[in-house]
Amino acid sequence: MDHLKAVLADWVEESKKLAHHGQVAAYIPELSHSPHEALGIHITSIEGDSVSAGNCGTLFTMQSISKVFTLIMALMDRGEDAVFSKVGKEPSGDNFNSMLKLELVEPGIPFNPFINAGAIVVSSLIAGDGPNDKKARVLDFFRRIAGNDSLDYNHAVYRSESDTGHRNRSLAYFLKENGVLMDDVEDVLDVYFHHCAVEVTCADLARMAVLLASGGVDPISGESLIPRRFVQIAKTFMITCGMYNASGEFAIEVGLPAKSGVSGGIMTIVPGRYGIGVVGPALNRKGNSVAGVHLLERLSSEFDWSIF
């Protein structure tokens, strides 16, 4: 990690200057209070070493990054056939909250698990006796893979997102009408809005990412927490759909599996080597951290991390 430690702080400061080109996600009112100029990163190796720089202690909610792990939970609970009978495996080419193709394309299931419609369906497939049981299982699973028993929901962000989530309700009711969503809409959305509101630091994200980088085996304990097949599925979706409508560009410029969220977080994997957590709340037009993407582009280029 010495090569990273030598340059990381300086590169963070250079990338941070780009934050003024972006805007925080004010459409969720509580996120409008996020520190616009912040940029932090934490990198953890599969051997357990780590390095961090910038505003890496900043707390932020996972938002869409949580979709990686709820997908894994649904796969573990229901199996591939059940999950992919309700959600597709292809990039949508539309905004993450679009409902356009649900009406235009047969059979009317969401294109993938990372757009909002797909993640709402996936939330309904998590096993549990009602929404409270499902939320408890989600939080327990997230704590285990982050190695942090203090992870919790940010209830202010949850309420803010729930109170203003009109488009997500529209998506959910449309899916209910189409027979794709079988459970009560408000129960499903309660689970969905809660897992988006799990609060983490860059170090938590890096720890979750390094578990994926090591194929689902905890690199510290040696315990298998996620079946390798489901890690493979999650990483593939991260490459094809993880950065919203900029996933293709990110694959070309960075070449690593990643998932972003509108809080400014980015979880990135260097397979077999590192897990990376980044936060930079100022977003570009595609909903990704301006400074965070720039920093990851530089790291991947300078250290030849691309998997392609």
Order of alpha helices (4+ residues) and beta strands (2+ residues): alpha-beta-beta-beta-alpha-alpha-alpha-alpha-alpha-beta-alpha-alpha-alpha-beta-alpha-alpha-alpha-beta-beta-beta-alpha
